[in-house]
Amino acid sequence: MAKAPTAKRYAQALFAIAGEQSKGEAWLDELGYARDALSEPTVHLYLSTPRVPIEDKQNAVTQLMEGREPIVANLVGLLVSRQSSSLLGAIAVAYGELLNESLGRVQAAVTTASWMSSEQQGRLRETLGKMLSKEVVLEVSEDPEIIGGALVRVGDQVIDGSVRSRLVALRQRLERGSLA
Amino acid sequence: MTTRGQDIASVLKRQIEEFGGETTLTEVGTVVEVGDGIAQIHGLGKVGYGELLSFPSGVSGLALNLEEDAVGAAIMGPDTGVKEGDLVKATGEVARVPVGSALLGRVVDPLGAPVDGKGPVKTDGTREIEVVAPNVAARKAVNTPVQTGIKSIDGMIPIGRGQRELIIGDRFTGKTAIAIDTIINQKGQDLICIYVAIGQKQSKVASIQATLEEHGAMEHTVIVTANASDPAPMQYLAPYAGCAIGEAFMAEGKDALIVYDDLTKHAWAYRQMSLLLKRPPGREAYPGDVFYLHSRLLERAARLDDEHGGGSLTALPIIETQAGDVSGYIPTNVISITDGQIYLETDLFNSGIRPAVNAGLSVSRVGSAAQTRAVKKVAGRLRLELAAYAALASFAQFGASDLDAATRAQLERGQRLTELLKQPQYKPNSLAHEVCAIYAAVNGFMDDVPVDRVREFEERLIGYLETSKAEVMKTIEDTKDYDEATEASLKEGITAFKATF
């Protein structure tokens, strides 16, 4: 986790430049593209091999980022020259968080036992939005193991409305014998 | 049994009806690294220092290092069930222990769970494990004695209720024995005892429990234990948990005594935790706050004033030294925190002086303020006589034949006093016993008794006084003092006994 603060600093710097040029949203996609490109197995292997000179790596990355956003390409070049291209994923995440925060938006990871209709999703989004007084972006996933209900994770907080956790709680109380 | 069955059924029914009522908002994080009883957790952004965490395997943790993105937590239990990627929940609570008189006679772990196989402990309340010590305004001067039942301690190094008296010495010099004797001597008295075993062998804890039970002393005693096989965080918490249990009695206006056996191992456990949490090591690899570790614990021993109920908590921390070296880091720390120390020596122990108290190096900074008047009257001379004896003894080694009569008398007296202060284990003396025996010795009644028969003389004298002069013994026991008439009667009794010896 020692990487996390470093990635955050890069993200903050990039976000500051993006703010000046008001291109926040667009660059997030660019970062995503760069991350995917660099994590492609052959590219990753090439970049992480110590025998390849840094200049060659930089040339390769420049070609890879040809025609993309120049500032993001610069960032990737900088990371490669500092041999820390593995930070890119973490930077993208941190950048996304900064962007969401500035737009008054939060990402909520929702896990349900079965598929949610878009109408249900809309209701959940609205309720969560009221609760957190922010615009909510849902990230829906399914997991039959939670049996029923929903598990919502926003940042470091979890709203646990799943049937599984209630059953677990009930079992613990029965075991402890503190029913009353 | 049917009613019980129906009760359970109806409660279950209600539970099922209400099932799913509550959804909770919890703070969570993810385990990124785990090992050596320490977990690094990503997330938990709003967790507080010392907050309890809950791992999915059921064990709890203690948040100790709060960093920007991560939390370092000590796992209080087996760490084998904790895996990378586990979701850790913050509980919003700090560690607490159950307190109250239901704990008496029980053996519990630092979180209050019973480990003696006698079923659950039904207590009425709980108390936070980490509490700030009572402030100056809530305290009053220590003036009531803790009767240890050990002649050398009650006579020369009196311990007061609310005092912190260190018991220090090498391994196998009888440190625990002094504490256990003190606990046994409280049988039928008003002092509640808590024995905290830190990093001890389980067999030792079991034998202490058995000894206390055998002498009927478990009824007023709680044992808090974190054994050598328990994780370091449990050993770290044990004294604070025991202290919280004692403080609860103090808050009720009662008097309590707590033994920490021993703080050396406590410091080791904390050193282990600190190093694993990657805090910088200092002298002897202990972390920078190892002084505060013990000072905040021992500060919690107090004598409260009447406005706050007048309760007290006396602390008897134990420190083990290596080869008599009291200048180590932890011994000097604890010596400077406490109000005096009882210094035990291997040489004395091996030469048969047990308890092996070194009278010269042992002190009690509370002093005679915490002695009953009866003991004060006889013991003032005891210390002086022994000091004079110690000064002469080394000199007299070169041959006692050409010494003058006064010096020889002093030596003879000293030998008998030293002999008198020997005391077998688990045989604490009553107050009257102590007063009468020391009275007889310092007033020269034992001067013509052969040294090897001093203890026999003492035993038979007390037996005689208990039968023939029972009223004298009773007066001393009740008033904790003696007037001229009682003294005369006591003198008469001793003289009468000597005629038969």
Interface residues (C-beta under 8 A of the other chain):
Chain A: M1 A4 P5 K8 G149 R153 G155 D156 Q157 V158 I159 D160 G161 V163 R166 L170 R173 G177 L179 A180
Chain B: I8 V11 L12 Q15 F19 G20 T23 T24 L25 T26 E27 V28 G29 V32 E33 Q40 H42 G43 L44 G45 K46 E68 D69 A70 L87 K89 P120
